[in-house]
Amino acid sequence: MFATLRKPRNPLLRIGALLSAAWLAACQPMASGGSNGGQTIDTGAPVPVALLVPSGSGNSGDETLAASLKQAAELAISDLEGVKIDLRVYSTAGNAGKAAEMASKAVDDGAKIILGPVFAEEANAAAVAVASRDVNVLSFSNNTDIAGGNLFVLGLTFPNTANRLASYAVSQGKKRVMIVNEQTTAGEIGARAIQAAVSRSGGQIVGTATYPFSQQGVVDAVPGIAARVKAGDVDALFMTARTAGALPLLTQLLPEQGVDPAKTKFLGLTRWDIPTATLSLPGTQGGWFALPDPALNQQFQSRFQAAFGAAPHSIAGLSYDGIAAIGALVKSGNQSALTRSALTQGAGFVGVNGIFRLRPDGTNERGLAIAEVRAGQAVVIDPAPRSFGGAGF
Protein backbone atom coordinates (compact mmCIF):
# COMPACT_ATOMS: atom_id res chain seq x y z
CA MET A 1 0.00 0.00 0.00
CA PHE A 2 3.02 2.24 -0.22
CA ALA A 3 3.81 4.51 -3.12
CA THR A 4 5.79 7.68 -3.57
CA LEU A 5 3.08 10.10 -4.52
CA ARG A 6 3.91 13.78 -4.30
CA LYS A 7 0.72 15.47 -5.39
CA PRO A 8 -0.48 16.52 -1.93
CA ARG A 9 -3.98 17.71 -1.38
CA ASN A 10 -3.66 18.99 0.79
CA PRO A 11 -16.08 5.27 14.41
CA LEU A 12 -17.46 3.81 17.32
CA LEU A 13 -19.05 0.77 16.98
CA ARG A 14 -21.28 -1.44 18.97
CA ILE A 15 -20.24 -5.02 19.66
CA GLY A 16 -23.12 -6.53 21.56
CA ALA A 17 -23.31 -5.11 25.07
CA LEU A 18 -19.56 -5.05 25.41
CA LEU A 19 -18.81 -1.94 23.40
CA SER A 20 -21.14 0.96 22.75
CA ALA A 21 -21.03 3.22 19.72
CA ALA A 22 -19.95 6.58 21.03
CA TRP A 23 -17.35 9.27 20.81
CA LEU A 24 -14.73 9.36 23.49
CA ALA A 25 -16.18 12.74 24.38
CA ALA A 26 -18.97 14.89 23.04
CA CYS A 27 -18.04 17.17 20.17
CA GLN A 28 -19.73 19.96 18.32
CA PRO A 29 -18.89 19.67 14.61
CA MET A 30 -18.72 22.95 12.77
CA ALA A 31 -18.39 23.68 9.09
CA SER A 32 -14.85 24.19 7.90
CA GLY A 33 -14.56 27.19 5.65
CA GLY A 34 -12.89 27.17 2.27
CA SER A 35 -12.44 24.38 -0.22
CA ASN A 36 -12.40 20.76 0.86
CA GLY A 37 -14.39 21.55 4.01
CA GLY A 38 -16.78 18.72 3.19
CA GLN A 39 -20.40 18.22 2.29
CA THR A 40 -23.35 19.27 4.43
CA ILE A 41 -26.06 16.66 4.95
CA ASP A 42 -29.79 16.38 5.41
CA THR A 43 -29.96 15.11 8.98
CA GLY A 44 -33.49 13.82 8.45
CA ALA A 45 -32.66 11.53 5.53
CA PRO A 46 -30.36 8.52 5.00
CA VAL A 47 -26.81 9.73 4.37
CA PRO A 48 -25.35 8.51 1.04
CA VAL A 49 -21.91 7.00 1.65
CA ALA A 50 -19.75 5.56 -1.14
CA LEU A 51 -17.53 2.55 -0.46
CA LEU A 52 -14.73 2.04 -3.01
CA VAL A 53 -13.36 -1.52 -3.05
CA PRO A 54 -10.76 -3.23 -5.31
CA SER A 55 -13.06 -5.81 -6.90
CA GLY A 56 -13.00 -6.29 -10.66
CA SER A 57 -9.23 -6.55 -10.98
CA GLY A 58 -9.25 -10.27 -11.76
CA ASN A 59 -7.08 -10.89 -8.71
CA SER A 60 -8.65 -13.32 -6.24
CA GLY A 61 -6.97 -11.57 -3.33
CA ASP A 62 -8.57 -8.27 -4.31
CA GLU A 63 -11.97 -9.94 -4.56
CA THR A 64 -11.62 -11.42 -1.08
CA LEU A 65 -10.52 -8.08 0.32
CA ALA A 66 -13.38 -6.25 -1.39
CA ALA A 67 -15.96 -8.66 0.01
CA SER A 68 -14.55 -8.38 3.51
CA LEU A 69 -14.56 -4.58 3.42
CA LYS A 70 -18.18 -4.56 2.23
CA GLN A 71 -19.26 -7.03 4.91
CA ALA A 72 -17.52 -5.07 7.65
CA ALA A 73 -19.29 -1.90 6.51
CA GLU A 74 -22.62 -3.71 6.52
CA LEU A 75 -21.94 -5.01 10.02
CA ALA A 76 -21.22 -1.47 11.19
CA ILE A 77 -24.42 -0.16 9.61
CA SER A 78 -26.46 -2.87 11.34
CA ASP A 79 -25.01 -1.73 14.66
CA LEU A 80 -25.86 1.94 14.25
CA GLU A 81 -28.74 3.22 16.32
CA GLY A 82 -30.78 6.19 15.20
CA VAL A 83 -28.73 6.74 12.04
CA LYS A 84 -29.52 5.71 8.47
CA ILE A 85 -26.65 5.12 6.06
CA ASP A 86 -27.31 4.62 2.35
CA LEU A 87 -24.23 2.55 1.43
CA ARG A 88 -23.31 2.44 -2.24
CA VAL A 89 -20.45 0.16 -3.32
CA TYR A 90 -18.22 0.92 -6.31
CA SER A 91 -15.55 -1.34 -7.84
CA THR A 92 -12.17 0.23 -8.63
CA ALA A 93 -10.37 -2.87 -9.94
CA GLY A 94 -7.42 -1.73 -7.82
CA ASN A 95 -6.66 0.82 -10.51
CA ALA A 96 -6.02 4.54 -9.98
CA GLY A 97 -7.81 5.65 -13.14
CA LYS A 98 -10.85 3.53 -12.33
CA ALA A 99 -10.82 4.80 -8.74
CA ALA A 100 -10.94 8.40 -9.96
CA GLU A 101 -13.80 7.52 -12.32
CA MET A 102 -15.77 5.74 -9.59
CA ALA A 103 -15.19 8.54 -7.07
CA SER A 104 -16.62 11.04 -9.53
CA LYS A 105 -19.55 8.74 -10.29
CA ALA A 106 -20.23 8.30 -6.58
CA VAL A 107 -20.47 12.05 -6.11
CA ASP A 108 -22.67 12.31 -9.20
CA ASP A 109 -24.90 9.73 -7.51
CA GLY A 110 -25.12 11.88 -4.39
CA ALA A 111 -22.38 10.55 -2.08
CA LYS A 112 -21.61 12.94 0.76
CA ILE A 113 -18.38 11.19 1.77
CA ILE A 114 -16.20 8.41 0.32
CA LEU A 115 -14.85 5.45 2.29
CA GLY A 116 -11.86 3.76 0.64
CA PRO A 117 -10.18 2.92 -1.66
CA VAL A 118 -7.35 0.70 -0.39
CA PHE A 119 -4.18 1.36 -2.34
CA ALA A 120 -2.26 4.65 -2.18
CA GLU A 121 -2.36 5.36 -5.91
CA GLU A 122 -6.11 4.74 -5.98
CA ALA A 123 -6.75 6.90 -2.93
CA ASN A 124 -4.66 9.72 -4.29
CA ALA A 125 -6.50 9.64 -7.63
CA ALA A 126 -9.94 9.39 -6.05
CA ALA A 127 -9.34 12.34 -3.76
CA VAL A 128 -7.96 14.50 -6.57
CA ALA A 129 -11.02 13.66 -8.68
CA VAL A 130 -13.50 14.96 -6.09
CA ALA A 131 -11.47 17.65 -4.31
CA SER A 132 -13.09 20.50 -6.24
CA ARG A 133 -16.50 19.11 -5.30
CA ASP A 134 -15.84 19.41 -1.55
CA VAL A 135 -16.08 15.70 -0.76
CA ASN A 136 -13.85 14.11 1.88
CA VAL A 137 -12.23 10.71 1.31
CA LEU A 138 -11.47 8.32 4.19
CA SER A 139 -9.08 5.89 2.52
CA PHE A 140 -7.87 2.54 3.83
CA SER A 141 -4.27 3.37 2.90
CA ASN A 142 -1.52 3.63 5.51
CA ASN A 143 0.70 5.87 3.37
CA THR A 144 1.04 9.26 5.01
CA ASP A 145 2.70 10.70 1.89
CA ILE A 146 -0.70 10.99 0.21
CA ALA A 147 -2.56 12.45 3.19
CA GLY A 148 -3.86 16.00 3.24
CA GLY A 149 -6.63 18.24 1.99
CA ASN A 150 -9.72 16.13 1.43
CA LEU A 151 -7.82 12.83 1.78
CA PHE A 152 -7.48 11.04 5.12
CA VAL A 153 -5.72 7.72 5.74
CA LEU A 154 -7.32 5.27 8.17
CA GLY A 155 -4.62 2.60 8.04
CA LEU A 156 -2.12 1.94 10.81
CA THR A 157 0.85 4.13 9.88
CA PHE A 158 4.55 3.82 10.55
CA PRO A 159 4.60 7.03 12.64
CA ASN A 160 1.85 5.55 14.85
CA THR A 161 3.81 2.39 15.52
CA ALA A 162 7.20 4.06 15.76
CA ASN A 163 5.98 6.65 18.26
CA ARG A 164 4.35 4.05 20.50
CA LEU A 165 7.27 1.65 20.47
CA ALA A 166 9.96 4.31 20.83
CA SER A 167 8.18 5.93 23.75
CA TYR A 168 7.78 2.60 25.53
CA ALA A 169 11.32 1.44 24.79
CA VAL A 170 12.87 4.65 26.11
CA SER A 171 10.71 4.43 29.24
CA GLN A 172 12.16 0.95 29.80
CA GLY A 173 15.75 2.13 29.49
CA LYS A 174 16.21 1.16 25.83
CA LYS A 175 17.35 4.64 24.83
CA ARG A 176 20.17 3.94 22.35
CA VAL A 177 18.58 2.65 19.18
CA MET A 178 20.00 1.31 15.91
CA ILE A 179 17.74 1.36 12.86
CA VAL A 180 17.81 -1.61 10.47
CA ASN A 181 15.80 -1.19 7.27
CA GLU A 182 15.49 -2.66 3.80
CA GLN A 183 16.33 -0.58 0.75
CA THR A 184 12.73 -0.18 -0.42
CA THR A 185 10.28 2.71 -0.39
CA ALA A 186 8.50 1.24 2.63
CA GLY A 187 11.81 0.60 4.39
CA GLU A 188 12.96 4.16 3.88
CA ILE A 189 9.63 5.62 5.02
CA GLY A 190 9.77 3.38 8.06
CA ALA A 191 13.32 4.39 8.91
CA ARG A 192 12.39 8.07 8.82
CA ALA A 193 9.44 7.40 11.11
CA ILE A 194 11.67 5.56 13.58
CA GLN A 195 14.28 8.30 13.59
CA ALA A 196 11.67 10.99 14.31
CA ALA A 197 9.97 8.89 16.97
CA VAL A 198 13.15 8.06 18.87
CA SER A 199 14.19 11.70 18.88
CA ARG A 200 10.73 12.79 20.03
CA SER A 201 10.81 10.23 22.85
CA GLY A 202 14.15 11.40 24.20
CA GLY A 203 16.18 8.50 22.84
CA GLN A 204 19.23 8.51 20.58
CA ILE A 205 19.92 6.94 17.20
CA VAL A 206 23.37 5.40 17.56
CA GLY A 207 23.53 3.68 14.20
CA THR A 208 21.76 2.75 10.99
CA ALA A 209 22.08 -0.19 8.65
CA THR A 210 20.36 -0.91 5.35
CA TYR A 211 20.30 -3.98 3.15
CA PRO A 212 19.11 -4.85 -0.37
CA PHE A 213 15.69 -6.46 -0.33
CA SER A 214 16.94 -9.98 -1.04
CA GLN A 215 18.06 -13.02 0.91
CA GLN A 216 21.68 -12.46 -0.05
CA GLY A 217 21.36 -8.80 0.86
CA VAL A 218 20.34 -9.76 4.39
CA VAL A 219 23.07 -12.39 4.69
CA ASP A 220 25.72 -9.89 3.62
CA ALA A 221 24.45 -7.15 5.96
CA VAL A 222 24.15 -9.15 9.17
CA PRO A 223 27.87 -9.34 10.13
CA GLY A 224 28.16 -5.56 9.97
CA ILE A 225 25.01 -5.06 12.03
CA ALA A 226 26.23 -7.55 14.62
CA ALA A 227 29.63 -5.89 14.83
CA ARG A 228 28.01 -2.52 15.48
CA VAL A 229 25.81 -3.97 18.22
CA LYS A 230 28.74 -5.69 19.91
CA ALA A 231 30.55 -2.36 20.12
CA GLY A 232 28.50 -2.02 23.29
CA ASP A 233 26.29 1.06 23.02
CA VAL A 234 23.16 -0.32 21.33
CA ASP A 235 20.17 -0.96 23.58
CA ALA A 236 17.73 -1.91 20.83
CA LEU A 237 17.55 -2.83 17.17
CA PHE A 238 14.48 -1.25 15.56
CA MET A 239 13.69 -3.23 12.39
CA THR A 240 11.35 -2.31 9.54
CA ALA A 241 11.31 -5.87 8.17
CA ARG A 242 8.00 -7.65 7.61
CA THR A 243 7.18 -11.22 8.58
CA ALA A 244 6.73 -12.00 4.88
CA GLY A 245 10.08 -10.38 4.13
CA ALA A 246 13.42 -10.31 5.90
CA LEU A 247 12.29 -10.58 9.53
CA PRO A 248 12.64 -14.38 9.91
CA LEU A 249 16.15 -14.34 8.44
CA LEU A 250 17.31 -11.29 10.38
CA THR A 251 16.11 -12.65 13.72
CA GLN A 252 17.76 -15.99 12.99
CA LEU A 253 21.14 -14.75 11.77
CA LEU A 254 21.74 -11.91 14.24
CA PRO A 255 21.82 -14.19 17.32
CA GLU A 256 24.03 -16.59 15.37
CA GLN A 257 26.44 -13.68 14.91
CA GLY A 258 26.55 -13.04 18.65
CA VAL A 259 23.76 -10.51 19.15
CA ASP A 260 22.01 -11.34 22.43
CA PRO A 261 18.31 -10.33 22.26
CA ALA A 262 18.20 -10.40 26.06
CA LYS A 263 20.59 -7.43 26.09
CA THR A 264 19.76 -5.76 22.78
CA LYS A 265 15.99 -5.69 22.45
CA PHE A 266 14.51 -6.45 19.02
CA LEU A 267 11.77 -3.96 18.11
CA GLY A 268 9.45 -4.46 15.14
CA LEU A 269 7.81 -1.71 13.11
CA THR A 270 5.41 -4.24 11.58
CA ARG A 271 2.98 -6.76 13.06
CA TRP A 272 4.83 -9.89 14.18
CA ASP A 273 1.62 -11.82 14.85
CA ILE A 274 0.55 -11.96 11.18
CA PRO A 275 0.97 -14.78 10.37
CA THR A 276 0.98 -16.26 13.86
CA ALA A 277 3.72 -18.73 12.85
CA THR A 278 6.22 -15.87 13.18
CA LEU A 279 5.66 -15.89 16.94
CA SER A 280 7.16 -19.39 17.10
CA LEU A 281 10.46 -18.42 15.51
CA PRO A 282 13.33 -18.68 18.03
CA GLY A 283 14.75 -15.31 17.01
CA THR A 284 11.54 -13.36 17.69
CA GLN A 285 11.25 -14.51 21.31
CA GLY A 286 11.47 -11.55 23.66
CA GLY A 287 10.93 -9.04 20.85
CA TRP A 288 8.49 -6.14 21.12
CA PHE A 289 5.98 -4.93 18.56
CA ALA A 290 2.84 -2.80 18.60
CA LEU A 291 -0.66 -3.90 17.69
CA PRO A 292 -4.24 -2.63 17.85
CA ASP A 293 -6.18 -3.17 21.07
CA PRO A 294 -6.40 -7.01 21.15
CA ALA A 295 -9.57 -7.19 23.26
CA LEU A 296 -11.62 -4.93 20.99
CA ASN A 297 -10.22 -6.50 17.85
CA GLN A 298 -11.05 -10.01 19.05
CA GLN A 299 -14.65 -9.00 19.66
CA PHE A 300 -14.85 -7.78 16.08
CA GLN A 301 -13.24 -10.95 14.75
CA SER A 302 -15.77 -13.10 16.62
CA ARG A 303 -18.79 -11.09 15.50
CA PHE A 304 -17.64 -11.04 11.88
CA GLN A 305 -17.03 -14.81 11.90
CA ALA A 306 -20.47 -15.43 13.34
CA ALA A 307 -22.17 -13.14 10.83
CA PHE A 308 -20.40 -14.22 7.64
CA GLY A 309 -18.89 -17.63 8.37
CA ALA A 310 -15.31 -16.55 7.72
CA ALA A 311 -12.62 -14.50 9.39
CA PRO A 312 -12.35 -10.85 8.27
CA HIS A 313 -9.45 -9.61 6.20
CA SER A 314 -6.75 -8.03 8.35
CA ILE A 315 -7.79 -4.50 7.33
CA ALA A 316 -11.57 -5.06 7.27
CA GLY A 317 -11.85 -3.36 10.64
CA LEU A 318 -10.94 -0.08 8.96
CA SER A 319 -14.17 -0.27 6.98
CA TYR A 320 -16.16 -0.86 10.15
CA ASP A 321 -14.41 2.02 11.89
CA GLY A 322 -15.03 4.39 9.01
CA ILE A 323 -18.76 3.66 8.80
CA ALA A 324 -19.21 3.72 12.56
CA ALA A 325 -17.36 7.03 12.84
CA ILE A 326 -19.53 8.53 10.12
CA GLY A 327 -22.59 7.23 11.94
CA ALA A 328 -21.52 8.70 15.27
CA LEU A 329 -20.90 12.09 13.68
CA VAL A 330 -24.18 12.05 11.80
CA LYS A 331 -26.01 11.14 15.01
CA SER A 332 -25.07 14.56 16.38
CA GLY A 333 -27.81 15.97 14.16
CA ASN A 334 -25.48 18.62 12.77
CA GLN A 335 -25.66 19.20 9.02
CA SER A 336 -21.89 19.87 9.07
CA ALA A 337 -21.13 16.45 10.58
CA LEU A 338 -18.96 15.32 7.65
CA THR A 339 -16.82 18.43 7.27
CA ARG A 340 -13.11 18.39 8.00
CA SER A 341 -13.48 20.11 11.37
CA ALA A 342 -16.00 17.47 12.48
CA LEU A 343 -13.90 14.55 11.23
CA THR A 344 -10.83 15.89 13.05
CA GLN A 345 -12.41 16.69 16.40
CA GLY A 346 -9.74 16.05 19.01
CA ALA A 347 -11.57 13.63 21.29
CA GLY A 348 -11.37 10.93 18.67
CA PHE A 349 -13.36 7.73 18.30
CA VAL A 350 -13.39 4.16 19.57
CA GLY A 351 -13.19 1.57 16.82
CA VAL A 352 -12.65 -2.15 16.48
CA ASN A 353 -8.90 -1.52 16.62
CA GLY A 354 -9.08 0.80 19.64
CA ILE A 355 -9.13 4.56 19.92
CA PHE A 356 -8.23 6.69 16.94
CA ARG A 357 -8.55 10.22 15.67
CA LEU A 358 -8.05 11.92 12.34
CA ARG A 359 -5.58 14.78 12.16
CA PRO A 360 -5.99 18.00 10.17
CA ASP A 361 -3.05 16.96 7.97
CA GLY A 362 -4.95 13.85 6.84
CA THR A 363 -2.99 11.36 8.96
CA ASN A 364 -4.36 9.51 11.97
CA GLU A 365 -3.37 8.75 15.51
CA ARG A 366 -4.20 5.37 17.04
CA GLY A 367 -3.93 3.90 20.51
CA LEU A 368 -1.80 0.75 20.36
CA ALA A 369 -0.77 -1.98 22.75
CA ILE A 370 2.80 -3.24 23.20
CA ALA A 371 3.26 -6.99 22.97
CA GLU A 372 6.25 -9.19 23.76
CA VAL A 373 6.78 -12.54 22.10
CA ARG A 374 6.87 -15.23 24.77
CA ALA A 375 6.84 -18.97 24.11
CA GLY A 376 5.19 -18.51 20.74
CA GLN A 377 2.54 -16.12 21.99
CA ALA A 378 2.04 -12.36 21.77
CA VAL A 379 1.70 -11.22 25.37
CA VAL A 380 0.52 -7.67 26.00
CA ILE A 381 2.98 -5.97 28.35
CA ASP A 382 1.58 -2.45 28.04
CA PRO A 383 -2.14 -2.12 27.26
CA ALA A 384 -3.54 0.11 24.56
CA PRO A 385 -4.64 3.49 25.95
CA ARG A 386 -8.39 4.04 26.14
CA SER A 387 -8.28 7.82 25.83
CA PHE A 388 -6.07 10.44 24.24
CA GLY A 389 -3.71 12.34 26.49
CA GLY A 390 -3.14 9.43 28.86
CA ALA A 391 -0.44 6.78 29.06
CA GLY A 392 0.81 5.77 25.64
CA PHE A 393 0.50 9.30 24.18
N, C-alpha and C positions, 0 to 999 in steps of 0.2 A: 504494500500500500504506500510505499515511498516513491517519490519522484521529485526531481528538482524542477519546480515550477516557480517562476519568478514574475508572474503577473499578479501582484497582490491586489486584492480588493479589500483591498481594503478600499418532575419526572418522577416517591412519586409513583407509587404503584401500590396496589393492594394485593397482598398474598394471604388469602384467607383472613383469619383474625390476627395473624402474627405481624402484619405490616400494613399500616394504613396509608392511603394516598394523601400526602400532605406536603406542603413546604416545610423546610426546617423552621421557618419563621414567616409570619405574615408579611406580605409585600404589597406595595401599591404601584402597579405598573403605570407608567406614563409614556405618552408618545415621545418618540425620539425625533427631533427635528432634522430636516435635511434629507438627502437621498439615503436610501438603504435603511430608513428607520423601520420599515416593515408595514405590513398591511393592517388596517383596522378590520374588525369583524362585527357581524351581527350577532350579538350575544343571545338572541332569542331563537337562532336557527342553528342547525348542524354546521359545524365548521369544516369546510373542505380542506383536507390535508392530502398532499401527494406523497406517495412512497415510491422512490426510484430504486429498483433492484436489478442485479446483473443477469437476469434470465434472458434467453435468446441468443446467447453467445455460441451455443453448441458445446460448451464445456460442462461436463456433468457436475463438476465442483461448483460452478457458478449457479447451476440450477438448484442444487441442494442449499446453497447459501441463500438464494433468493426466496425459496420456500420457507426457510427458517426465519428470515427477517419478516416476511409477511405474517407468518403464524404468531410470532412474538408481538407484532403490532396488534393483531386481532385479539390476543390474550389481554393486552393492555387496555384496549377499548372495552372489552367485556368487564373489566374491573373498575372502569370509571363510574362514578356516581354523580348524577346530576349534570353530566356533560355529554353532548352528542358530537361524535366525530364522523364525518363523511370521508372514509378512507378510499383513495383512488390509487391503484397500483399501476406503475408504468415500467416497462422493460427497457433497459439501456444496452443490453448485450455486452456490458462491460466495456463499452466504447465511448470515448469522450464526445465525439460528434453526435452520436445517438443520444447521449445523456443531455447535451445542450438542446437537441430537438425535443426530447421528452419533457425537459424542464419548461421550455416555452409552451408546449402543448398543455402541460398541467396548469399553467397560469391562464392560458386561454380558456381552459375548462373551469376556471374559478378558484384554483388552489390559493389559499391564503399563506401557506408555508410549505416548504418542501423538506421531507425527511429522506436522507440518503443523498447521493449514491455512495458506494463503498470506496472505490479506488480514487486516488488523489487526482489523476488526470480527469476523470469523470466529474468529480466534485468541483474542480476548478472550472471546467467548461460549463457545467450546469449553473453555477453561481454567476459567472460572467453573462450567461444568456439572459438571466432574469434580474440582474442588478438594476437596470434602468427602470424596472417595473416595481421596484420597492418590495421584493419578496425575499425573505430570509431563507437560508438553506442550512439545515442541520445535518451535516454529512457524517458518515460512519468512518471516515478516514482518521488516521492518527498522525497525519503529516502536518506539523505546525507551519511549514513553509507556505502552505496554501491558505492559511487562515487569515481572516480579516474582512472588513466591509460587511457584506451580507452573507459571508460564508463562515460557519462555525464547524469545528471538528469535535465529534463526540468520543472518538476512540481514545484509548489509554495511550498517552504520549510519553516519549522519552523524558522530557523535563519532569513530568509527574513522578515517574519511577525514580529518576536520578535524585530529585529533591528529597523524596521520602527515604530512600536508602542512605544517601549521604548524611542526612540529618541524624538518622538513627546510628549509623556507623560511628560518626564523630562523637555522639553522646556516649558510646560504649568504648571510647578510647582508640578507635581505629581512625586516626586523624591523618596519617600519611598514606596517600592513595596513589597507586599506579594504574593508569588506564591501559587496557589491552583491547584493541578494536581491529576488525577486518577492514580491508581497503575496498569498501563499497560505499555507496551513498548512505545507506542506513547506518553503517559503521561509523562514518564520519559525523553524521548528525548525532548519533548516540554519544560519541566521544565529546562533542561540544557541549551536550547537555550535562554529561558527567562533570566536565571541567567547571562549568558554571555552578553546578549544584554543590560541589565540594567547596569551592570558594565561598559561596553563600553560607554554607554551614559552618564555616570556621576551620575547615580542614586545609590540607596542602597537597597539591599534585607534585609528587616526587619523581615521577617518570611516566613515560608513554612508550607504547610499543604497538606497531601495526604489523599486519601480515597479509599476504595475498589470499584471496578467498579460494583456497584450494587445500587439499590434504597436505601436499608437499610444502605449501606456504606455511602451514601451521607447524609442521615438523621442523622446518628450518628456523622458525622464529622462537621456538620454545627454549633452546639453550640460552639465548640472549636474555629472554625474560627471566629465566631462573637465575642467571648470574646477577641480574640487577636486584632481584629480591634478596638473594643471599648476601648482598652488600650490607644488609642489616637495618635499613631505615624505611622499609615498606611494611605498613600495617595491614594493607588490604589490596587485593587485585580486583579492580572493577572492570568486568568483561561485558562487551556488547554482544558476544556470540549467542546465537539461538540454539535451541535443542536440536533443530533439524539441520544445523550448520556445524560450526567448529567446536561447540561447547563440549561434547563428549570427548573429543580428542584432546582438547586443551586440559580438561580436568583429569585426564588420564596421564598425559605426558609430563605435566608440571610436577606432580609429586614424584614421578620417576626420576626427575632431574634434581630432586632434593628440596623442592618447595614444600614446606610443612603447612597444610591448611589450618592446623590448630594454632599456628602462630601468625600466619598471613591469611586473613579471612578472604574467601572467595565471595565476591558480590556479583549478582547477575542483573543486567539491565532488562532482560527478557524473562518471561514466565518459564520456570524450570519444571513446572508440574504439568506441562502440555508438550508431549504426551507424558503420562504418569511414569512410564518406564524410565525416564531420565532420573527420577528420584532414587532409583535403585543402583545407579552407577556409583562405584566406590569413590570416584573423585569429587562427586557433588555433595558427599556427606559433610555436614557442618556448614555448608554454604548458605548465604542469605539471598533472598529475592523478595520482591514485593508483588502483591496480588490483591485483587478486589476483595471486599469484605466476604469471607468464605460463608458465613452464616446466611447472609441475604442471598448470595448467589446460589447456594444449595437449595434454598426454598424455591427460587425461580426454576432451577433445573428440575426439581421434583414436580412442580406444577405443569411445566411444559411437557414433560414425559407423560404425565397422566392425561393431559389434554390431547396430545398428538401422537402418542405411541412411539416417540423417538426422542433422543436427546437433542437439545438445541445446538446450533452451530456456536462456536466459541464467542462470536461477536453478536449473536442474536439479541442478547440483553440490551445492546445499544438501541435497537429498534423499540423495545419495550420502554426503555427510559425516555426516549424521545417523545413517544406518543403520550406517556403518562405525564411528562413535564408539560407538554402542550395542554393536556387536559386540566392539570392543576392551575395553569395560568388562565385558561379560558373560564374556569369555575369562578374566578374572581368577579366575573360579570363586567369587566372593563373592556371596552371596545378596542383598547390599545394593548391587549394582552399579548400579542405576538410581535410587538415592536422590539427593537434591539434593547432598549432600556429595561423592558420587562424580562426578556430572556436572560439578561445579565444581572438581575437583582442579586445582591451580595449574599443573601442568606443561603442560596443554593437549593438543591433538591435532594431527595433520597430516592435512589434507584435500585435496581436489582444488583448492581455492583457496588452499592454503598453511596455515600454522599458525593455530590458533584455540583459544580457551578460553571457557568459559561462566562468567559472573560470578554471585556470589550474589544480585545484584539483578535477575537475569534477562536482562541485556544480554550482549554478547559482545565479545571483543577479538580482532582479526585482524591477522596480519602482512601488510603491503601493500608493493608496490613503488611507486617513483616513476617516472613516465614523462614524457618531454618530446616534444612533437610536432615532428618534423623531416622536412621534405620529404614530408609525407603519411604518415609512419609514426610509430608510438608506440615510442620508443626508451627502454629502461629506463636511467635514470641513477643510480638507487640501488636495489639489489636488495631484494627482500622478505626480512626476517629469517627465519632458520630455527629460532630458539629464542626464548623469552621472556626478557627481561632483557638482551638484547644490543642491537646497533645497531638503531635504528628503534623502540625502546620506552623 
